[in-house]
Amino acid sequence: MSIQHACDVLIVGSGAAGLSVALSLAEHCQVIVLSKSNIKEGSTRYAQGGIAAVFDQENDSIDSHVQDTLIAGAGLCNEEAVRFTATNAQAAMEWLINFGMPFDRLDDKTDSQYHLTREGGHSHRRILHAADATGEAVQVTLVDAVLQHPNIHIFEDYNAIDLIPSQHNQHYALGAYVYNCKTKHVEVVKSRFVVLATGGASKVYQYTSNPDVSSGDGIAMAWRAGCSIANMEFNQFHPTCLFHPEAGNFLISEALRGEGAKLVHADGTAFMHKFDKRGDLAPRDIVARAIDYEMKRLGQDCMYLDITHKSNEFIIKHFPNIYRKCRSIGIDITRQPIPVVPAAHYSCGGVVTDQHAKTDLDNVYAVGEVAYTGLHGANRMASNSLLECIVFARAAALNIQDNLQSVHNNEIISDWDESRVTDSDEEVIIQHNWHELRLSMWDYVGIVRTDKRLQRALRRIELLQQEIHEYYSYFRVSNNLLELRNLVTVARLIVLCAMQRKESRGLHYNLDYPDLLPEAKPTVLSPPRNS
């Protein structure tokens, strides 16, 4: 028999979105948070730049934040969602600060003004940050808070498999089947509400800035449960990932360009002015395409980011984490330009939600990168992502609170059935399929696309999906198999969305359709129920 757990709210994911929902609900109900690995791991931890919020009302405004976001989103943002986010940004940040978030200030006094920096696409300095490791500070702050609350129960090393559908209401989920990575057994979590906060799906690409856990789990689970998915073609490639065999997936923050760093060739020649009047402060999609173009034009493995014209003291004070990392592999950024390449970084599409973070299922919510709220449109503006996590986490929690007394879960849930499967003796197939999938996505569905490339990708993905489904049907599940199953589902959704968009807009650039269509519309995919 499967082990069964019960709670009021099951939160799948332990980054900024999931932990913020948990903390917002903990005074009202019992919460279980699933973490795929260590609770301190995840994409939030690796976010460097900061969080956008209008704190300088004398020189900045919510209207300006809204307009900058709409421009970066290339006409595809939902303006209502953008204004909702910008309007609630300061309150969300003050909520985070109340838990001890150590945003940098102008001087060492605890009551001095916050130091605000500027990043690509922003017309004003409005980025709150903790040096150049804001995400890590956010994660530590939230983890410290949730570990102290008796109503929040953390399940580490658990991977959610699927939502459990109600037998009486197709719009309702009873909880989820979850895989215990330590015991290698499937367990049941029964809940009145489910919040998907699993992050994005950039591990679908061969080269990515994301940690290993970013395998599109929540998007795939929601799709299989019958939720609509939108704008999956808009994959943001971070323009400046550190290029070095020992660098792993280390990001070079956009804040460097915000503070004056220049993108240059190996000989020191700047080039961004040729691609956009904003130069090095152009939005990420333009910068990523420019670097990709220059690399291909010159046959180079990378381009370079140069901030050596700033003083040593300035560089080390503002970018200590980047300075230390680069020094560890023999690069002194006070004297040498940094070798950089684009890498898959952020999924602007996801599970369709409203302003309460509700999905198509009545008691299922999606918060953070897993969700499509309409905030990012065709391109995410820098430092709006952690903001979205916290604003919509608080909105979801408020809506759940309002419905706690009216939602009940009295159905009996069946155990996970393993009676017709065996242990796999062909684990190598998973690794082969994993590499083939990610390489196909990089080659055919990358920064620059064509119809022919997309068709090739779809053929390969559908063959892989059939093979993976057969494997899943015959063998006991494993963590690698679950991630591969989710990645191939998400890869297919990305390609289907990309094939529907007959234009080039924002992060989606198709050589066969280089122009914008006169009307900007989201790409929405709606699965049949119980697909």
C-alpha positions in Angstrom: 0.0 0.0 0.0 1.1 3.6 -0.7 1.9 5.9 2.1 -0.8 8.6 2.2 -0.4 12.1 3.5 -3.1 14.8 4.0 -3.1 18.6 4.1 -5.2 21.6 3.3 -2.8 22.9 0.6 -0.1 21.0 -1.3 2.5 23.3 -2.8 4.7 21.6 -5.5 7.9 23.6 -5.6 10.1 25.3 -3.0 11.4 28.4 -4.7 10.3 32.0 -4.2 6.8 31.3 -5.5 6.1 28.2 -3.5 7.6 29.3 -0.2 5.8 32.7 -0.4 2.5 30.9 -0.8 3.3 28.7 2.1 4.2 31.6 4.4 1.1 33.6 3.3 -1.1 30.6 4.2 0.6 29.2 7.3 -1.5 31.0 9.9 -4.7 29.7 8.3 -4.2 26.0 7.4 -1.8 23.0 7.1 0.6 23.2 4.2 2.9 20.6 2.6 5.7 21.9 0.4 7.4 19.4 -2.0 11.0 20.1 -2.9 12.6 18.1 -5.7 16.0 18.2 -3.9 17.3 20.3 -1.0 15.0 23.1 -0.1 17.7 25.6 -0.7 18.1 24.5 -4.3 16.2 25.8 -7.4 16.1 28.6 -9.9 15.4 31.3 -7.3 18.8 30.7 -5.7 20.6 31.5 -9.0 18.8 34.8 -9.8 21.5 37.5 -9.5 20.1 40.8 -10.7 17.3 41.9 -8.4 13.6 42.6 -8.1 11.8 45.5 -9.8 9.6 47.8 -7.7 9.0 51.5 -7.7 10.5 52.8 -4.4 11.7 56.2 -5.8 8.4 57.9 -6.3 10.1 61.3 -6.9 11.8 60.1 -10.1 9.9 57.0 -11.0 6.3 55.8 -11.3 4.1 52.7 -11.5 3.0 54.0 -15.0 6.7 54.0 -16.1 7.2 50.5 -14.8 4.1 49.4 -16.7 5.1 51.1 -19.9 8.7 49.6 -19.8 7.2 46.1 -19.3 4.7 46.5 -22.1 7.5 47.7 -24.5 9.8 44.8 -23.5 6.9 42.4 -24.0 6.6 43.4 -27.7 2.9 44.2 -27.6 1.9 40.8 -26.2 1.6 41.6 -22.5 -1.8 41.6 -20.8 -1.8 45.2 -19.6 -4.2 44.4 -16.7 -1.8 41.8 -15.4 1.2 44.2 -15.8 -0.5 47.0 -13.9 -1.6 44.6 -11.2 2.0 43.4 -10.7 3.5 46.9 -10.8 0.9 48.3 -8.4 1.4 45.5 -5.9 5.2 45.5 -6.2 6.1 47.7 -3.3 3.7 46.0 -0.9 5.2 42.6 -1.9 8.7 43.8 -1.3 7.8 45.2 2.1 6.3 41.9 3.0 9.6 40.2 2.0 11.6 42.8 3.9 9.6 42.1 7.0 11.0 38.5 6.9 14.5 40.0 7.0 15.4 40.3 3.2 18.7 42.2 3.2 18.4 44.5 0.2 21.4 46.8 -0.3 21.1 50.3 1.1 22.9 53.5 0.0 25.0 53.3 3.1 25.5 51.1 6.2 22.7 52.7 8.2 19.7 50.3 8.6 17.2 53.2 7.9 18.9 54.6 4.8 17.3 54.5 1.4 17.6 51.3 -0.7 20.2 51.2 -3.4 18.4 50.9 -6.7 20.1 49.8 -9.9 19.0 49.7 -13.5 18.8 46.9 -16.0 18.0 46.3 -19.6 14.5 47.6 -20.7 14.1 49.8 -17.5 13.9 53.6 -18.0 14.7 54.3 -14.3 16.7 52.8 -11.4 14.1 50.6 -9.7 15.9 47.3 -9.1 16.2 46.3 -5.4 19.1 43.9 -5.0 21.3 42.1 -2.5 24.7 42.7 -4.1 24.8 40.4 -7.1 23.2 37.4 -5.4 19.6 38.6 -4.8 18.0 35.2 -5.5 20.2 33.4 -3.0 19.3 36.1 -0.4 15.6 35.6 -1.2 15.8 31.8 -0.9 17.7 32.0 2.4 15.2 34.5 3.8 12.2 32.4 2.9 13.7 29.1 3.9 14.6 30.5 7.4 11.0 31.7 7.8 9.2 28.5 6.7 11.5 26.2 8.8 10.2 28.1 11.9 6.5 27.6 11.2 4.8 24.5 12.6 2.0 24.5 10.0 4.5 24.2 7.1 5.7 20.7 6.4 8.7 20.3 4.0 9.1 17.1 2.0 12.6 17.2 0.5 13.7 14.9 -2.4 10.1 14.4 -3.7 9.1 14.7 -7.3 5.4 15.1 -8.1 4.2 12.7 -10.8 0.6 13.7 -11.6 -2.4 15.5 -10.2 -5.1 13.1 -9.1 -8.4 13.8 -10.8 -11.7 13.7 -9.0 -14.1 11.0 -10.1 -17.1 13.3 -9.6 -15.8 16.7 -10.9 -13.5 17.0 -13.9 -12.5 20.6 -12.8 -11.2 19.4 -9.4 -7.9 17.7 -8.3 -7.8 15.5 -5.1 -4.0 16.0 -4.6 -1.1 14.4 -6.3 0.9 11.2 -6.7 4.5 11.9 -5.6 7.7 10.0 -6.0 9.9 9.7 -2.9 13.5 9.9 -4.4 15.0 8.4 -1.2 12.8 5.3 -0.8 12.1 5.1 -4.5 8.4 4.5 -3.8 5.3 6.4 -4.9 3.2 8.1 -2.2 -0.1 10.0 -2.2 -0.7 13.5 -0.9 -4.4 14.3 -0.5 -5.2 18.0 -0.3 -8.0 20.5 -0.7 -5.9 22.8 -2.9 -2.8 22.3 -5.1 -0.4 25.1 -6.0 2.1 24.4 -8.8 5.2 26.4 -8.2 7.7 24.2 -10.1 9.6 26.9 -12.1 10.4 26.7 -15.8 11.5 24.2 -18.4 14.8 25.5 -19.7 16.5 22.1 -19.1 14.7 21.1 -22.4 17.7 22.9 -24.1 21.2 21.6 -24.4 22.7 24.8 -23.0 20.9 26.5 -20.1 21.5 28.7 -17.1 19.0 26.7 -15.0 19.7 24.1 -12.3 18.8 20.5 -13.1 15.4 20.7 -11.4 14.0 23.0 -14.1 12.4 20.2 -16.2 8.9 21.7 -16.8 7.2 19.4 -14.3 4.3 21.6 -13.4 3.6 22.6 -17.0 3.5 19.0 -18.1 1.4 17.9 -15.1 -1.2 20.7 -15.7 -1.4 19.9 -19.4 -2.1 16.2 -18.6 -4.7 17.2 -16.1 -6.6 19.4 -18.7 -5.2 22.9 -18.1 -4.6 25.4 -20.9 -1.1 26.3 -21.8 0.0 29.6 -23.5 3.0 31.2 -25.2 5.4 28.3 -24.8 7.3 29.5 -27.9 8.8 32.4 -26.0 11.9 31.0 -24.4 14.2 33.7 -23.1 17.9 33.0 -23.7 20.0 34.9 -21.2 22.6 36.7 -23.4 25.5 36.4 -21.0 26.2 33.0 -19.5 29.9 32.5 -18.5 31.7 30.6 -21.3 34.4 28.4 -19.7 34.7 24.6 -19.4 34.7 24.9 -15.6 31.9 27.5 -15.4 28.9 25.2 -15.3 25.8 27.2 -15.9 27.0 30.4 -14.2 25.2 33.6 -15.2 26.8 37.0 -15.7 24.1 39.4 -14.4 22.5 41.9 -16.6 23.2 44.4 -13.9 26.8 44.6 -15.2 25.4 46.2 -18.4 23.1 48.3 -16.3 26.3 49.7 -14.6 28.1 50.3 -17.9 29.6 47.1 -19.1 30.0 46.7 -22.9 29.6 43.7 -25.2 32.7 43.5 -27.4 34.5 41.3 -29.9 37.8 39.5 -28.9 39.7 42.6 -30.1 37.6 44.9 -27.8 35.3 46.4 -30.5 31.8 47.2 -29.3 28.9 46.0 -31.4 25.5 46.4 -29.7 25.0 49.9 -31.2 24.7 48.3 -34.6 21.6 46.3 -33.5 19.6 48.7 -31.3 19.6 52.4 -30.4 19.6 51.4 -26.7 22.9 49.6 -27.2 24.0 47.4 -24.3 20.8 48.2 -22.5 18.5 46.7 -25.1 16.1 43.9 -24.0 17.5 40.4 -23.6 16.0 39.0 -26.8 17.8 41.6 -28.9 21.0 41.2 -27.1 20.9 37.4 -27.3 20.2 37.5 -31.1 23.0 40.0 -31.6 25.6 37.8 -29.8 24.4 34.7 -31.6 24.6 36.6 -34.9 28.2 37.9 -34.2 29.4 34.5 -33.1 28.1 32.9 -36.3 29.3 35.7 -38.5 32.8 35.6 -37.1 32.9 31.8 -36.4 33.7 32.5 -32.7 32.8 30.4 -29.7 31.8 33.4 -27.6 31.7 37.2 -27.3 33.0 39.3 -24.3 31.6 41.5 -21.7 33.9 44.3 -20.6 33.6 46.4 -17.4 37.3 47.1 -17.0 36.8 50.8 -17.4 35.2 50.9 -13.9 37.4 51.1 -10.8 38.5 47.9 -9.1 36.7 49.0 -5.9 33.4 49.6 -7.8 33.5 46.2 -9.5 34.4 44.2 -6.4 31.8 46.0 -4.2 28.9 45.7 -6.7 29.6 42.3 -8.2 31.5 40.3 -5.5 29.9 36.9 -6.5 30.8 37.3 -10.2 34.3 38.6 -9.3 35.0 35.6 -7.1 33.6 33.1 -9.6 35.6 34.5 -12.4 38.8 34.6 -10.3 38.3 31.0 -9.4 38.7 30.0 -13.1 41.5 32.5 -13.8 39.7 35.5 -15.1 40.2 38.9 -13.3 37.2 41.0 -14.4 38.8 44.2 -13.2 41.5 43.7 -15.9 40.0 41.2 -18.4 36.7 41.0 -20.4 34.4 38.1 -19.5 33.8 35.4 -22.2 30.0 35.0 -22.6 27.4 33.0 -24.7 23.6 32.9 -24.7 21.9 30.1 -22.8 18.2 29.1 -22.3 17.1 31.0 -19.2 13.4 31.6 -18.7 10.1 30.3 -19.9 7.7 33.2 -20.6 4.8 30.9 -21.3 3.2 28.3 -19.1 -0.1 27.3 -17.4 -2.8 29.9 -18.1 -3.9 31.6 -14.9 -6.0 34.6 -13.8 -5.0 37.4 -11.4 -5.7 35.0 -8.5 -3.2 32.5 -10.0 -6.1 30.1 -10.7 -5.9 27.6 -13.5 -8.7 25.9 -15.5 -9.1 23.5 -12.5 -11.2 25.0 -9.7 -8.7 24.2 -6.8 -5.4 24.2 -8.7 -3.2 27.3 -8.8 0.1 28.0 -10.7 2.5 30.6 -9.4 5.9 31.9 -10.8 7.7 30.7 -13.9 5.4 27.7 -14.3 2.5 30.1 -15.0 1.4 32.3 -17.9 -0.1 35.4 -16.2 0.2 37.7 -19.2 2.9 39.8 -17.4 5.8 38.9 -19.7 4.3 38.8 -23.1 6.8 38.0 -25.8 9.8 38.8 -23.6 10.4 39.1 -19.9 11.8 42.4 -18.7 14.8 42.0 -16.3 13.9 41.6 -12.6 10.2 41.1 -13.2 10.3 37.4 -12.5 11.0 37.2 -8.8 8.5 40.1 -8.5 5.8 38.0 -10.3 6.5 35.1 -7.9 5.8 37.1 -4.8 2.9 39.2 -6.1 1.0 36.3 -7.4 1.9 34.0 -4.5 0.2 36.5 -2.2 -2.8 36.8 -4.6 -3.1 33.0 -4.7 -2.9 32.7 -0.9 -5.6 35.3 -0.4 -7.9 33.5 -2.8 -7.3 30.2 -1.1 -8.0 31.8 2.3 -11.3 33.1 1.0 -12.3 29.6 -0.1 -10.9 27.4 2.7 -14.3 26.9 4.3 -16.1 26.0 1.1 -13.8 23.4 -0.4 -13.7 19.9 1.0 -12.1 16.7 -0.2 -13.9 13.6 1.0 -13.2 11.2 -1.9 -11.1 8.1 -1.4 -7.9 8.0 -3.4 -6.6 4.8 -4.9 -3.1 3.7 -4.2 -0.5 3.9 -7.0 -0.7 0.7 -9.1 2.6 -1.0 -9.7 1.2 -4.5 -10.2 1.9 -4.6 -14.0 5.4 -3.0 -14.1 8.9 -4.2 -13.5 12.3 -2.7 -12.7 14.0 -1.4 -15.7 17.1 -3.1 -17.1 17.6 -0.4 -19.8 18.2 2.8 -17.9 20.7 3.9 -20.6 17.7 4.5 -22.9 16.6 7.4 -20.6 20.0 9.1 -21.0 20.1 8.6 -24.7 16.6 10.1 -25.2 17.4 12.9 -22.8 20.4 14.0 -24.8 18.7 13.6 -28.2 15.7 15.7 -27.0 17.8 18.5 -25.6 20.1 18.6 -28.6 17.2 18.6 -31.1 15.6 21.5 -29.2 18.9 23.5 -29.3 19.5 22.9 -33.0 16.0 23.4 -34.3 14.0 25.4 -31.7 16.7 27.8 -30.5 17.3 31.6 -30.8 16.6 31.6 -34.5 14.0 29.3 -36.0 12.5 28.3 -39.4 9.5 26.2 -40.4 11.7 23.4 -41.6 13.6 23.3 -38.4 10.4 23.2 -36.4 9.0 20.4 -38.5 12.1 18.4 -38.0 12.0 19.0 -34.3 8.3 17.9 -34.0 9.0 14.6 -35.9 11.8 13.7 -33.6 10.0 14.8 -30.4 6.9 12.7 -31.3 9.0 9.6 -31.9 10.7 10.2 -28.6 7.4 10.8 -26.8 6.0 7.4 -28.1 9.2 5.6 -26.9 9.1 7.3 -23.5 5.4 6.6 -23.1 6.0 2.9 -23.7 9.0 2.8 -21.3 6.8 4.6 -18.7 4.1 2.0 -19.1 6.3 -1.0 -18.6 8.8 0.0 -15.9 8.7 1.4 -12.4 9.2 5.2 -12.3 12.5 6.9 -11.4 13.3 10.5 -11.0 15.1 10.6 -14.4 12.2 9.0 -16.2 9.7 11.4 -14.6 11.8 14.4 -15.7 12.3 13.0 -19.2 8.5 12.4 -19.5 7.8 16.0 -18.5 10.6 17.4 -20.7 9.3 15.7 -23.9 5.8 16.9 -23.2 7.0 20.5 -22.7 9.2 20.3 -25.8 6.2 19.3 -27.9 4.2 22.2 -26.5 7.0 24.6 -27.3 7.2 23.4 -30.9 3.4 23.4 -31.4 3.2 27.0 -30.1 6.1 28.1 -32.3 4.5 26.5 -35.4 1.3 28.5 -34.8 3.1 31.8 -34.6 3.5 33.1 -38.2 5.6 36.1 -37.3 8.7 37.2 -35.4 7.9 38.8 -32.1 10.0 39.2 -29.0 11.8 36.0 -28.1 10.3 34.1 -31.1 12.3 34.8 -34.2 11.5 32.8 -37.4 13.4 33.5 -40.6 10.4 32.5 -42.7 8.2 35.2 -41.0 10.6 38.1 -40.1 7.8 40.7 -39.7 5.2 41.4 -37.1 1.6 40.7 -37.6 -0.7 43.7 -37.2 -2.4 42.2 -34.2 -0.6 40.6 -31.2 -2.3 37.5 -29.9 -1.2 34.9 -27.4 -0.8 31.3 -28.5 -3.1 29.2 -26.4 -3.3 25.4 -26.4 -6.2 23.7 -24.8 -6.0 19.9 -24.2 -8.9 17.5 -24.2 -9.9 16.6 -20.6 -7.9 13.8 -19.1 -5.3 14.0 -21.9 
